[in-house]
Amino acid sequence: MSDQNTFQLAQQITGMVATTMGEIRPGLVRAALSGHRSETENIRHENNFLSDYDLWMHDRYKELLAEQIPSFIYASEEADPLVVGPDPEPDLCILVDPLDTSELAVRSLHGYTHVMVYSRSLKRPIIAVVGDIFHHVQLYAAVREEDGCDRAFMLTASGDSHVLNKPSNARLSQALVTNYSMRPHERFSPLAGQQRFMDALGAPSEDGKRRGRIGVDFGSISLCHVAAGFTDATVEFAKGFAIWDLSPGHYILHAAGGVTIDLEGNPISMDCGLNSLPEISTAMGMRRKFIAAGTRALADEILEALQQ
């Protein structure tokens, strides 16, 4: 795929995500108001919430992507990866989390959707779009442009576009650091036990004021918030994020100039290992712990403070 075609596809996918969010939003609001949340058994991911809305988004994305791309590998959270189209070995793998944080989406609180286009020949993402269903800042995206550089931007519901290239350079004692801490035992308790990290985050600044804050965030959108400079960092040191939760936001943050490292301090590669159907299935079954921040200096401060 040429870089020009990549940019055109990025525009199409951005429009597709916005359209799909518009289609699903009224149903999610009805579910919230009625209390009928259409929960169904989640065979693939035990203990995770799954609704008919997740499955509808899964099918809808596959249908819309097939209208834009002749052949691709469809790697959705809700099914095993499969080849769509006549080419048995297409270059593009489309990684999709149809409805992230769906247990909150059916309450009309938070809901996100992730689409990432990965080139198997380049061994890296070339497009990512993360949609926010209920907020005015509606779309975060990254694309590999004609000059070979990755660029990130965001779009509001009113159509305003903003380039993302100035993530925060805050120090830890002045930072807003987020974490997906909703699950009491799996997530919140490990966070609460990070006393050295909490002490560093709550340390007074030179003027004596305590500016550090801990916040809750979700999946890829948490890395997008760092990319936009809305937050300063996000951390995951308990269970780890699956590939569809981490990689789209990772690519957007990378394109904006931020950093994502593992808990050994190594930068996380853009190469997701999506080389064949068996390797894609393996990658979809793995989880990764990480620190994502506006600067390497902040990421290192957080890493030093974490008790591993």
N, C-alpha and C positions, 0 to 999 in steps of 0.2 A: 504494500500500500504506500503510495507517495505521501509526502508530508502535506501536500495540498488536499488530497483526499482525506487524510487524517483530520485536518481542521474541519472539513465539511461534515465528516461523520460525527465529530465532536459537537457541532452545532445541532445535528439531527438528534443525537442522543440527549443533549441538554433539553431540547424541545420535547422529546419523548418522555423524559422524566417529569417535566413540568405538567404535561398533559395527563400522565398517569396519576400523579398526585391529585390533580383536579378531579379526576374520575373517582378516586377512592375516598376523598375527604368527606363528602356528604354521608356515605355509608358509615364511616368511623364516628362521625358526630351523632348519627342516629343510634349507633351501638352504645355510645356513652350515655345518651339521654334515656334510652330504654332499658339499659342494663343487659340487653341481649347481645352478648359479645361473640357468639358463634365460635366458641372454643372447640377444638377437635383434638383427638389423640395425636401426640407427637411421637411417632415411631422412630424417626431419625435422631432426635435430640431429646433424650429423656429428661424430664423435669423442666424443659423449656416450654413456654406458652406458644401455642400455635392456633391460629384462627382460620376461618374460611377466607378472610381478607388476605392473609399471607399467601394462600394457595391461589387466589384470584390474581394477585400481583405477579406471582411466578408465571402463570399461564399468559398473562397479558404482556409481560416483557418478552417472553419467547415469541409471541405472535408479532409484536411490533418490531423486534430486532430482525426477524426473518424478512420483513418488508424492506429493510435497509441494507442488509448484508447477505450476499448470496449463500455463503457457507461459513459456519463458525462452530466452536465448541461452546455449549451452553452449560456453565458451571454455577448452578443456583444452590443456595443453602437448602432448598426444599426438595432436592432430587439428586440422583446420581448424575455425573456429567454425561452429556450426550452430544453427538455431532448432528447439527442441523444443516441441511442442504446437501448438494450432490458431491462435494469434495470430501473424500474420506480423511484427509489430513489438512484441514484448513489452518492458516497461519494464526487467525485470531481466536483467542479464548475470551469469552465474555463472562466475567465473574459477577454474580448478582446476589445481593441480599435484598429480597423483594420488599420486606417490611421489617425494619429493625426496631426494637423496643415495642413490639406489637402489643404486649400486655398493657402498655401505657397508651398506645395509639387508639385502642378500642375504648379508652376513657377520655379521649380528646385532650390528653396532656402533652405527650411527646410522641413523635413518629418520624422515622427516617427511612430512606431508601438509597441503596448503593448500586451503582453500575460501574464496572471497570473493564476496559478493553486492553487486553494483554497480547502483545505480539510475541509469538513463540520463536520467530526467527531472530528478533532483537533481544529476547529474553528479558523483557521489561514491560511495564505498562506504557501505553501511549495516550490513553484517555481515561479520566475518572470523573464521575459526577455523583455527588452526594446531595440528596434532596431533603429538605426540612418541610414536612407537610403542614405544620400549624403556625409557623412563624413568618414574619415579614421578610427576613433574610432567608431566601428560599432555596437557593442553589449554590453549591460550591463545586468548582470544576478545575481540572488541569488537563493540558494537552501538550503533546510534543509538536512544536511548530516547525515551519519550513527550514529555519536555521539550525534545527536539531536541539534547540533548547526547550526545556519544560517551563511552561508558564501557568500560573494559577489566577483565578478570578472568582468573584461571587456575583450573584444576581439577586435583586430584591423582587418581591411580588409586583411592584410597580414598574419593573423593567430596567431599573438602574443597574449599571455594571461597574464593578470596582476591581482593579488589579490587586492581587495579593502578593506583596513582595517585601513587607516590613513587619515580620513577626516581632514579638516583644523581646527586649534584651534585659528584662528585670533580673535582679538577684533573688535568691530563694526567700530571704526574709521580707521581700516586697511583692512576692508572686501570688497569683491566684493559680493554684494547682488543682486539677480535677482528677477524679477517680470514679470508676463505675462501682459504686458501693451499695447498690440496692439490696443485694441478697445478704441477710443478716450474718449467717455463719460463713459462707464462702467468700464474701467480699468485705463486709463492713468490719467484722471482727479482726481480720488481718490488718486492715487499715488502722483501726483504733490501737492496735498493738505496736505500731511503728513510732515508739516514743521519741527516738533520736530524730527522726524526720519531723515529727510534730514540734519538737523543741526548736529545730532549725527554722522551720516555717514560721513559728510564732515568736522568734527572737526580735527584740526591739531594734529599730533603725537608729541611725546616729542621733536623731532628734528625740529618741525615746518612744516613738509611736510604734505599735505593732501592726504592720500592714499585711502580713502574710495571711492567706485565706485558703481553706480547703473547700472544694465544691464537687457536686455530682455531675457527671456527664456520661455519654453513651456512645459506644462503638466508634465508627469512623468520624462521626460528627465531632467528637472530642478533639481529634487531630485537626479537623477543619477550623474549629474555634481557635486553636493555637496558630494555624496558618493565617487567620484573619487578624491576629493580635487581640482577640476578645478575651482569651485566657493566655496564661504564660507557659503552662506545661500541663501534660496529662500523664498519669503513670498507671501501669498495670503490673503488679508483682504477685498476685494471688493465683488466679486460675489461668490467666493468659487469654488473649483474644484469638478467635479463629480467623482464618485468612480473609473471609469476606467482611469481617468487622474491622480488621487492621489495614489491609492493603490499599483500598481506595483512598482513605484518609491519609495514609502514609505517603502515597504518591502526591496528593494535593499539598501536603505540608512540605515535602521535598521540593516541589515546584515553586513554592512560596519562599524558600530559602531557610526553612527550619530543619531540625535534625531529629532522627529517631534512632535510638541505640538499644541494644539488649542489656541485660543486667550484668554482663561481663564488660560493658563499656564499648562494645563493637558496633559500628554502624550497621543497621539492618539493610540488606541488599534489596535492590529493585528486582532482582531475579527471584521470582517466586517458585521456580522449578516446575512450571506448568508445561512440560514437554510432551507428555502422552496422557491418554486417559487414565492408566493406572497411577501415574505420578500426580495427576490432578486430584484423583480420589484420595491419595495419600496426603497431599497438601491440604485438602479440605478437612481432613481428620486431625490436623495438628493445631496446637495452640502456642502462642508466643507471648512472653512477658517483655515489657518494653518501657522506656521513658521517651516521651516526645516533648520537645521544647523548642522555643524560638531560637535559642542559641546553644552551642555545644557547652559553653561555660555553665549555663543553668542546668543542662542535663547532667553534667559532671557533679555539680553541687548536690543534686537530688540523689544521684547514684551513691555518693559518699555518705549521705545521711541515711539511706535505707539500710535496715538490718536484714540481711539475707540469711 
